[in-house]
Amino acid sequence: MKLSTRLLIAQLALAAAGTFAAAASASAQEVVVVAPNAPPPVRYEAVPAARTGYVWDHGHWRWQGGRYVWVAGHWERVRIGYHWVTGHWARRGPNWVWVRGHWAR
């Protein structure tokens, strides 16, 4: 094999390795979801009967494929010493940003 071909293969391998490393580090970070317009009004959702050791997280609109899609509510396991902060859409300039639900002290 010629030296130039080997160098080309080595460069491609390094580029591929860099791409996979960047993708792995990006997946470890939280994804920021930005939508160009406000979400529709929240849908009414019947809250199930209380469940010991869990808190109900209401449904919300998710930005997916260029449009809003409804995501039904679900139970979150209680974390002792924390309270649940429900996810919500917040206006950021001309766009809307999803702030994920999370546990706070």
N, CA, C and O atoms as CSV, one atom per row, in Angstrom:
chain,resi,resn,atom,element,x,y,z
A,1,MET,N,N,0.853,-1.166,0.000
A,1,MET,CA,C,0.000,0.000,0.000
A,1,MET,C,C,0.901,1.232,0.000
A,1,MET,O,O,1.908,1.262,0.707
A,2,LYS,N,N,0.551,2.231,-0.775
A,2,LYS,CA,C,1.337,3.448,-0.852
A,2,LYS,C,C,1.254,4.227,0.453
A,2,LYS,O,O,0.282,4.121,1.202
A,3,LEU,N,N,2.289,5.006,0.705
A,3,LEU,CA,C,2.338,5.824,1.915
A,3,LEU,C,C,1.177,6.828,1.934
A,3,LEU,O,O,0.576,7.039,2.987
A,4,SER,N,N,0.852,7.449,0.795
A,4,SER,CA,C,-0.224,8.446,0.750
A,4,SER,C,C,-1.579,7.810,1.068
A,4,SER,O,O,-2.426,8.437,1.705
A,5,THR,N,N,-1.783,6.569,0.627
A,5,THR,CA,C,-3.035,5.861,0.923
A,5,THR,C,C,-3.115,5.556,2.410
A,5,THR,O,O,-4.177,5.694,3.016
A,6,ARG,N,N,-2.002,5.143,3.004
A,6,ARG,CA,C,-1.971,4.860,4.446
A,6,ARG,C,C,-2.254,6.126,5.247
A,6,ARG,O,O,-2.990,6.094,6.233
A,7,LEU,N,N,-1.670,7.233,4.821
A,7,LEU,CA,C,-1.907,8.500,5.524
A,7,LEU,C,C,-3.378,8.913,5.433
A,7,LEU,O,O,-3.960,9.393,6.407
A,8,LEU,N,N,-3.961,8.723,4.268
A,8,LEU,CA,C,-5.370,9.053,4.084
A,8,LEU,C,C,-6.247,8.194,4.994
A,8,LEU,O,O,-7.172,8.705,5.625
A,9,ILE,N,N,-5.964,6.903,5.065
A,9,ILE,CA,C,-6.730,5.995,5.929
A,9,ILE,C,C,-6.563,6.392,7.397
A,9,ILE,O,O,-7.529,6.371,8.160
A,10,ALA,N,N,-5.350,6.751,7.787
A,10,ALA,CA,C,-5.096,7.162,9.170
A,10,ALA,C,C,-5.862,8.447,9.497
A,10,ALA,O,O,-6.426,8.569,10.585
A,11,GLN,N,N,-5.886,9.405,8.563
A,11,GLN,CA,C,-6.616,10.652,8.784
A,11,GLN,C,C,-8.113,10.389,8.914
A,11,GLN,O,O,-8.776,10.968,9.775
A,12,LEU,N,N,-8.638,9.526,8.070
A,12,LEU,CA,C,-10.066,9.192,8.146
A,12,LEU,C,C,-10.404,8.508,9.464
A,12,LEU,O,O,-11.448,8.775,10.060
A,13,ALA,N,N,-9.527,7.634,9.911
A,13,ALA,CA,C,-9.753,6.943,11.186
A,13,ALA,C,C,-9.757,7.934,12.347
A,13,ALA,O,O,-10.594,7.838,13.244
A,14,LEU,N,N,-8.828,8.880,12.331
A,14,LEU,CA,C,-8.783,9.895,13.389
A,14,LEU,C,C,-10.019,10.785,13.354
A,14,LEU,O,O,-10.575,11.127,14.397
A,15,ALA,N,N,-10.447,11.157,12.152
A,15,ALA,CA,C,-11.648,11.984,12.026
A,15,ALA,C,C,-12.867,11.244,12.562
A,15,ALA,O,O,-13.691,11.829,13.265
A,16,ALA,N,N,-12.985,9.957,12.232
A,16,ALA,CA,C,-14.114,9.158,12.717
A,16,ALA,C,C,-14.075,9.043,14.234
A,16,ALA,O,O,-15.110,9.158,14.891
A,17,ALA,N,N,-12.897,8.819,14.794
A,17,ALA,CA,C,-12.766,8.708,16.251
A,17,ALA,C,C,-13.172,10.009,16.919
A,17,ALA,O,O,-13.830,9.993,17.960
A,18,GLY,N,N,-12.790,11.128,16.337
A,18,GLY,CA,C,-13.176,12.427,16.881
A,18,GLY,C,C,-14.673,12.645,16.834
A,18,GLY,O,O,-15.252,13.204,17.766
A,19,THR,N,N,-15.302,12.210,15.759
A,19,THR,CA,C,-16.755,12.339,15.630
A,19,THR,C,C,-17.470,11.528,16.699
A,19,THR,O,O,-18.409,12.022,17.323
A,20,PHE,N,N,-17.037,10.284,16.920
A,20,PHE,CA,C,-17.671,9.448,17.942
A,20,PHE,C,C,-17.442,10.023,19.334
A,20,PHE,O,O,-18.341,9.962,20.173
A,21,ALA,N,N,-16.265,10.578,19.599
A,21,ALA,CA,C,-15.986,11.172,20.906
A,21,ALA,C,C,-16.888,12.379,21.135
A,21,ALA,O,O,-17.410,12.562,22.235
A,22,ALA,N,N,-17.077,13.202,20.108
A,22,ALA,CA,C,-17.940,14.373,20.232
A,22,ALA,C,C,-19.382,13.953,20.475
A,22,ALA,O,O,-20.075,14.563,21.289
A,23,ALA,N,N,-19.839,12.925,19.785
A,23,ALA,CA,C,-21.210,12.444,19.971
A,23,ALA,C,C,-21.400,11.884,21.376
A,23,ALA,O,O,-22.447,12.096,21.988
A,24,ALA,N,N,-20.417,11.181,21.886
A,24,ALA,CA,C,-20.524,10.606,23.230
A,24,ALA,C,C,-20.576,11.700,24.278
A,24,ALA,O,O,-21.365,11.612,25.218
A,25,SER,N,N,-19.738,12.749,24.136
A,25,SER,CA,C,-19.753,13.813,25.128
A,25,SER,C,C,-21.025,14.633,25.021
A,25,SER,O,O,-21.518,15.126,26.036
A,26,ALA,N,N,-21.577,14.797,23.814
A,26,ALA,CA,C,-22.818,15.546,23.643
A,26,ALA,C,C,-23.982,14.812,24.288
A,26,ALA,O,O,-24.877,15.448,24.845
A,27,SER,N,N,-23.987,13.477,24.222
A,27,SER,CA,C,-25.094,12.725,24.801
A,27,SER,C,C,-25.063,12.774,26.322
A,27,SER,O,O,-26.093,12.569,26.964
A,28,ALA,N,N,-23.896,13.042,26.911
A,28,ALA,CA,C,-23.790,13.128,28.363
A,28,ALA,C,C,-24.349,14.460,28.867
A,28,ALA,O,O,-24.694,14.580,30.043
A,29,GLN,N,N,-24.441,15.459,27.987
A,29,GLN,CA,C,-24.964,16.763,28.352
A,29,GLN,C,C,-26.468,16.797,28.117
A,29,GLN,O,O,-27.008,16.017,27.333
A,30,GLU,N,N,-27.138,17.719,28.813
A,30,GLU,CA,C,-28.577,17.849,28.633
A,30,GLU,C,C,-28.879,18.498,27.295
A,30,GLU,O,O,-28.197,19.436,26.882
A,31,VAL,N,N,-29.893,18.000,26.625
A,31,VAL,CA,C,-30.299,18.537,25.333
A,31,VAL,C,C,-31.191,19.749,25.566
A,31,VAL,O,O,-32.105,19.699,26.390
A,32,VAL,N,N,-30.929,20.843,24.841
A,32,VAL,CA,C,-31.747,22.044,24.940
A,32,VAL,C,C,-32.733,22.040,23.779
A,32,VAL,O,O,-32.331,22.001,22.616
A,33,VAL,N,N,-34.013,22.079,24.092
A,33,VAL,CA,C,-35.056,22.055,23.075
A,33,VAL,C,C,-35.569,23.479,22.878
A,33,VAL,O,O,-36.023,24.118,23.828
A,34,VAL,N,N,-35.496,23.972,21.650
A,34,VAL,CA,C,-35.957,25.316,21.330
A,34,VAL,C,C,-37.065,25.214,20.281
A,34,VAL,O,O,-36.905,24.542,19.262
A,35,ALA,N,N,-38.178,25.880,20.537
A,35,ALA,CA,C,-39.302,25.899,19.603
A,35,ALA,C,C,-39.533,27.339,19.152
A,35,ALA,O,O,-39.375,28.267,19.945
A,36,PRO,N,N,-39.904,27.534,17.895
A,36,PRO,CA,C,-40.082,28.891,17.374
A,36,PRO,C,C,-41.389,29.577,17.775
A,36,PRO,O,O,-41.528,30.786,17.586
A,37,ASN,N,N,-42.346,28.829,18.324
A,37,ASN,CA,C,-43.612,29.438,18.728
A,37,ASN,C,C,-44.091,28.831,20.044
A,37,ASN,O,O,-43.641,27.764,20.460
A,38,ALA,N,N,-45.007,29.535,20.678
A,38,ALA,CA,C,-45.516,29.108,21.988
A,38,ALA,C,C,-46.259,27.782,21.882
A,38,ALA,O,O,-46.873,27.486,20.857
A,39,PRO,N,N,-46.200,26.980,22.957
A,39,PRO,CA,C,-46.955,25.717,22.942
A,39,PRO,C,C,-48.449,25.992,23.034
A,39,PRO,O,O,-48.861,27.049,23.512
A,40,PRO,N,N,-49.273,25.029,22.570
A,40,PRO,CA,C,-50.724,25.175,22.714
A,40,PRO,C,C,-51.105,25.174,24.196
A,40,PRO,O,O,-50.278,24.845,25.046
A,41,PRO,N,N,-52.351,25.539,24.511
A,41,PRO,CA,C,-52.783,25.482,25.914
A,41,PRO,C,C,-52.640,24.057,26.461
A,41,PRO,O,O,-52.806,23.079,25.731
A,42,VAL,N,N,-52.335,23.962,27.734
A,42,VAL,CA,C,-52.175,22.651,28.385
A,42,VAL,C,C,-53.512,21.932,28.355
A,42,VAL,O,O,-54.556,22.544,28.582
A,43,ARG,N,N,-53.483,20.640,28.076
A,43,ARG,CA,C,-54.702,19.829,28.053
A,43,ARG,C,C,-55.120,19.484,29.480
A,43,ARG,O,O,-54.286,19.349,30.375
A,44,TYR,N,N,-56.425,19.346,29.669
A,44,TYR,CA,C,-56.910,18.866,30.966
A,44,TYR,C,C,-56.576,17.387,31.060
A,44,TYR,O,O,-56.800,16.624,30.120
A,45,GLU,N,N,-56.044,17.002,32.189
A,45,GLU,CA,C,-55.684,15.608,32.401
A,45,GLU,C,C,-56.119,15.221,33.810
A,45,GLU,O,O,-55.695,15.840,34.786
A,46,ALA,N,N,-56.960,14.207,33.916
A,46,ALA,CA,C,-57.408,13.755,35.230
A,46,ALA,C,C,-56.212,13.196,36.000
A,46,ALA,O,O,-55.494,12.325,35.507
A,47,VAL,N,N,-56.010,13.706,37.208
A,47,VAL,CA,C,-54.900,13.233,38.036
A,47,VAL,C,C,-55.347,11.974,38.767
A,47,VAL,O,O,-56.370,11.990,39.453
A,48,PRO,N,N,-54.599,10.888,38.632
A,48,PRO,CA,C,-54.973,9.652,39.329
A,48,PRO,C,C,-54.927,9.825,40.851
A,48,PRO,O,O,-54.344,10.781,41.363
A,49,ALA,N,N,-55.539,8.904,41.544
A,49,ALA,CA,C,-55.516,8.932,43.007
A,49,ALA,C,C,-54.071,8.909,43.504
A,49,ALA,O,O,-53.195,8.305,42.884
A,50,ALA,N,N,-53.843,9.573,44.624
A,50,ALA,CA,C,-52.493,9.656,45.192
A,50,ALA,C,C,-51.866,8.277,45.340
A,50,ALA,O,O,-52.555,7.290,45.598
A,51,ARG,N,N,-50.587,8.228,45.178
A,51,ARG,CA,C,-49.835,6.973,45.246
A,51,ARG,C,C,-48.678,7.175,46.216
A,51,ARG,O,O,-47.817,8.020,45.973
A,52,THR,N,N,-48.639,6.429,47.294
A,52,THR,CA,C,-47.611,6.583,48.315
A,52,THR,C,C,-46.217,6.436,47.720
A,52,THR,O,O,-45.928,5.477,47.004
A,53,GLY,N,N,-45.355,7.413,48.032
A,53,GLY,CA,C,-43.971,7.356,47.575
A,53,GLY,C,C,-43.755,7.921,46.179
A,53,GLY,O,O,-42.656,7.820,45.632
A,54,TYR,N,N,-44.803,8.519,45.593
A,54,TYR,CA,C,-44.696,9.077,44.242
A,54,TYR,C,C,-45.366,10.445,44.172
A,54,TYR,O,O,-46.242,10.764,44.976
A,55,VAL,N,N,-44.943,11.242,43.206
A,55,VAL,CA,C,-45.567,12.528,42.924
A,55,VAL,C,C,-45.971,12.504,41.447
A,55,VAL,O,O,-45.252,11.963,40.607
A,56,TRP,N,N,-47.137,13.100,41.141
A,56,TRP,CA,C,-47.634,13.111,39.777
A,56,TRP,C,C,-46.983,14.248,38.988
A,56,TRP,O,O,-46.976,15.392,39.441
A,57,ASP,N,N,-46.444,13.941,37.828
A,57,ASP,CA,C,-45.881,14.940,36.919
A,57,ASP,C,C,-46.884,15.106,35.785
A,57,ASP,O,O,-47.076,14.193,34.982
A,58,HIS,N,N,-47.525,16.275,35.720
A,58,HIS,CA,C,-48.563,16.535,34.723
A,58,HIS,C,C,-48.038,16.402,33.300
A,58,HIS,O,O,-46.842,16.546,33.047
A,59,GLY,N,N,-48.949,16.126,32.379
A,59,GLY,CA,C,-48.588,16.040,30.968
A,59,GLY,C,C,-48.129,17.394,30.449
A,59,GLY,O,O,-48.373,18.427,31.072
A,60,HIS,N,N,-47.464,17.376,29.309
A,60,HIS,CA,C,-46.953,18.612,28.721
A,60,HIS,C,C,-46.790,18.456,27.206
A,60,HIS,O,O,-46.857,17.349,26.672
A,61,TRP,N,N,-46.577,19.570,26.539
A,61,TRP,CA,C,-46.312,19.563,25.108
A,61,TRP,C,C,-44.823,19.409,24.875
A,61,TRP,O,O,-44.016,20.087,25.512
A,62,ARG,N,N,-44.453,18.510,23.955
A,62,ARG,CA,C,-43.052,18.302,23.579
A,62,ARG,C,C,-42.883,18.753,22.134
A,62,ARG,O,O,-43.742,18.474,21.298
A,63,TRP,N,N,-41.792,19.442,21.830
A,63,TRP,CA,C,-41.500,19.857,20.463
A,63,TRP,C,C,-40.824,18.690,19.766
A,63,TRP,O,O,-39.755,18.250,20.188
A,64,GLN,N,N,-41.430,18.189,18.716
A,64,GLN,CA,C,-40.909,17.008,18.017
A,64,GLN,C,C,-41.239,17.101,16.538
A,64,GLN,O,O,-42.398,17.282,16.165
A,65,GLY,N,N,-40.234,16.980,15.705
A,65,GLY,CA,C,-40.452,16.974,14.267
A,65,GLY,C,C,-41.089,18.246,13.727
A,65,GLY,O,O,-41.853,18.205,12.764
A,66,GLY,N,N,-40.772,19.374,14.350
A,66,GLY,CA,C,-41.298,20.644,13.859
A,66,GLY,C,C,-42.704,20.970,14.320
A,66,GLY,O,O,-43.338,21.874,13.776
A,67,ARG,N,N,-43.210,20.238,15.329
A,67,ARG,CA,C,-44.550,20.528,15.851
A,67,ARG,C,C,-44.634,20.065,17.305
A,67,ARG,O,O,-43.785,19.311,17.781
A,68,TYR,N,N,-45.669,20.528,17.996
A,68,TYR,CA,C,-45.895,20.112,19.379
A,68,TYR,C,C,-46.671,18.806,19.421
A,68,TYR,O,O,-47.622,18.606,18.665
A,69,VAL,N,N,-46.248,17.924,20.315
A,69,VAL,CA,C,-46.884,16.622,20.518
A,69,VAL,C,C,-47.167,16.488,22.015
A,69,VAL,O,O,-46.305,16.798,22.837
A,70,TRP,N,N,-48.366,16.029,22.372
A,70,TRP,CA,C,-48.728,15.884,23.781
A,70,TRP,C,C,-48.067,14.659,24.401
A,70,TRP,O,O,-48.057,13.580,23.809
A,71,VAL,N,N,-47.516,14.837,25.600
A,71,VAL,CA,C,-46.923,13.743,26.374
A,71,VAL,C,C,-47.758,13.619,27.644
A,71,VAL,O,O,-47.885,14.580,28.402
A,72,ALA,N,N,-48.323,12.448,27.875
A,72,ALA,CA,C,-49.181,12.232,29.048
A,72,ALA,C,C,-48.378,12.315,30.346
A,72,ALA,O,O,-47.169,12.083,30.358
A,73,GLY,N,N,-49.066,12.645,31.428
A,73,GLY,CA,C,-48.435,12.717,32.738
A,73,GLY,C,C,-47.965,11.343,33.201
A,73,GLY,O,O,-48.347,10.316,32.639
A,74,HIS,N,N,-47.128,11.346,34.239
A,74,HIS,CA,C,-46.584,10.085,34.759
A,74,HIS,C,C,-46.169,10.282,36.219
A,74,HIS,O,O,-46.084,11.408,36.710
A,75,TRP,N,N,-45.918,9.179,36.892
A,75,TRP,CA,C,-45.489,9.200,38.285
A,75,TRP,C,C,-43.972,9.323,38.369
A,75,TRP,O,O,-43.245,8.708,37.589
A,76,GLU,N,N,-43.505,10.121,39.321
A,76,GLU,CA,C,-42.075,10.230,39.642
A,76,GLU,C,C,-41.891,9.746,41.072
A,76,GLU,O,O,-42.634,10.146,41.968
A,77,ARG,N,N,-40.907,8.889,41.284
A,77,ARG,CA,C,-40.627,8.390,42.632
A,77,ARG,C,C,-40.104,9.538,43.499
A,77,ARG,O,O,-39.206,10.273,43.086
A,78,VAL,N,N,-40.664,9.687,44.696
A,78,VAL,CA,C,-40.272,10.751,45.623
A,78,VAL,C,C,-38.816,10.583,46.041
A,78,VAL,O,O,-38.342,9.469,46.264
A,79,ARG,N,N,-38.124,11.699,46.140
A,79,ARG,CA,C,-36.751,11.716,46.673
A,79,ARG,C,C,-36.803,12.475,47.989
A,79,ARG,O,O,-37.167,13.651,48.020
A,80,ILE,N,N,-36.445,11.811,49.063
A,80,ILE,CA,C,-36.500,12.402,50.400
A,80,ILE,C,C,-35.635,13.661,50.439
A,80,ILE,O,O,-34.492,13.649,49.983
A,81,GLY,N,N,-36.191,14.753,50.989
A,81,GLY,CA,C,-35.469,16.015,51.113
A,81,GLY,C,C,-35.548,16.897,49.875
A,81,GLY,O,O,-34.939,17.966,49.840
A,82,TYR,N,N,-36.288,16.466,48.863
A,82,TYR,CA,C,-36.421,17.233,47.618
A,82,TYR,C,C,-37.888,17.455,47.304
A,82,TYR,O,O,-38.752,16.745,47.818
A,83,HIS,N,N,-38.174,18.442,46.459
A,83,HIS,CA,C,-39.535,18.624,45.947
A,83,HIS,C,C,-39.461,18.659,44.420
A,83,HIS,O,O,-38.457,19.071,43.840
A,84,TRP,N,N,-40.534,18.223,43.792
A,84,TRP,CA,C,-40.581,18.120,42.339
A,84,TRP,C,C,-40.931,19.478,41.722
A,84,TRP,O,O,-41.925,20.100,42.097
A,85,VAL,N,N,-40.115,19.923,40.785
A,85,VAL,CA,C,-40.372,21.142,40.018
A,85,VAL,C,C,-40.830,20.677,38.637
A,85,VAL,O,O,-40.063,20.061,37.897
A,86,THR,N,N,-42.075,20.972,38.300
A,86,THR,CA,C,-42.656,20.522,37.039
A,86,THR,C,C,-41.968,21.190,35.851
A,86,THR,O,O,-41.636,22.374,35.895
A,87,GLY,N,N,-41.761,20.413,34.793
A,87,GLY,CA,C,-41.189,20.965,33.574
A,87,GLY,C,C,-42.128,22.003,32.975
A,87,GLY,O,O,-43.344,21.935,33.157
A,88,HIS,N,N,-41.555,22.959,32.265
A,88,HIS,CA,C,-42.378,24.022,31.680
A,88,HIS,C,C,-41.655,24.685,30.506
A,88,HIS,O,O,-40.435,24.594,30.371
A,89,TRP,N,N,-42.430,25.343,29.676
A,89,TRP,CA,C,-41.872,26.113,28.563
A,89,TRP,C,C,-41.622,27.529,29.043
A,89,TRP,O,O,-42.461,28.113,29.728
A,90,ALA,N,N,-40.454,28.092,28.682
A,90,ALA,CA,C,-40.104,29.457,29.056
A,90,ALA,C,C,-39.719,30.239,27.797
A,90,ALA,O,O,-39.051,29.712,26.908
A,91,ARG,N,N,-40.136,31.464,27.737
A,91,ARG,CA,C,-39.815,32.310,26.586
A,91,ARG,C,C,-38.366,32.769,26.684
A,91,ARG,O,O,-37.931,33.244,27.732
A,92,ARG,N,N,-37.626,32.627,25.600
A,92,ARG,CA,C,-36.234,33.092,25.517
A,92,ARG,C,C,-36.108,33.876,24.219
A,92,ARG,O,O,-35.902,33.299,23.151
A,93,GLY,N,N,-36.233,35.197,24.319
A,93,GLY,CA,C,-36.216,36.031,23.116
A,93,GLY,C,C,-37.421,35.693,22.264
A,93,GLY,O,O,-38.540,35.633,22.773
A,94,PRO,N,N,-37.212,35.469,20.967
A,94,PRO,CA,C,-38.352,35.154,20.096
A,94,PRO,C,C,-38.760,33.674,20.145
A,94,PRO,O,O,-39.762,33.297,19.539
A,95,ASN,N,N,-38.005,32.838,20.852
A,95,ASN,CA,C,-38.256,31.392,20.881
A,95,ASN,C,C,-38.766,30.938,22.243
A,95,ASN,O,O,-38.891,31.728,23.179
A,96,TRP,N,N,-39.060,29.631,22.327
A,96,TRP,CA,C,-39.496,28.992,23.565
A,96,TRP,C,C,-38.547,27.849,23.871
A,96,TRP,O,O,-38.163,27.098,22.973
A,97,VAL,N,N,-38.163,27.711,25.146
A,97,VAL,CA,C,-37.203,26.693,25.577
A,97,VAL,C,C,-37.875,25.798,26.612
A,97,VAL,O,O,-38.559,26.283,27.513
A,98,TRP,N,N,-37.674,24.467,26.474
A,98,TRP,CA,C,-38.230,23.521,27.439
A,98,TRP,C,C,-37.297,23.409,28.638
A,98,TRP,O,O,-36.111,23.118,28.482
A,99,VAL,N,N,-37.835,23.641,29.839
A,99,VAL,CA,C,-37.093,23.462,31.083
A,99,VAL,C,C,-37.604,22.167,31.688
A,99,VAL,O,O,-38.754,22.082,32.118
A,100,ARG,N,N,-36.735,21.152,31.718
A,100,ARG,CA,C,-37.141,19.820,32.184
A,100,ARG,C,C,-37.579,19.840,33.640
A,100,ARG,O,O,-37.089,20.634,34.444
A,101,GLY,N,N,-38.524,18.938,33.966
A,101,GLY,CA,C,-38.898,18.758,35.357
A,101,GLY,C,C,-37.707,18.190,36.114
A,101,GLY,O,O,-36.920,17.427,35.554
A,102,HIS,N,N,-37.570,18.558,37.389
A,102,HIS,CA,C,-36.413,18.102,38.152
A,102,HIS,C,C,-36.687,18.177,39.649
A,102,HIS,O,O,-37.644,18.812,40.092
A,103,TRP,N,N,-35.846,17.530,40.398
A,103,TRP,CA,C,-35.935,17.558,41.857
A,103,TRP,C,C,-35.065,18.686,42.379
A,103,TRP,O,O,-33.920,18.840,41.952
A,104,ALA,N,N,-35.600,19.478,43.303
A,104,ALA,CA,C,-34.842,20.576,43.898
A,104,ALA,C,C,-34.934,20.488,45.422
A,104,ALA,O,O,-35.897,19.940,45.959
A,105,ARG,N,N,-33.946,21.019,46.101
A,105,ARG,CA,C,-33.947,21.010,47.581
A,105,ARG,C,C,-34.816,22.097,48.136
A,105,ARG,O,O,-34.932,22.233,49.354
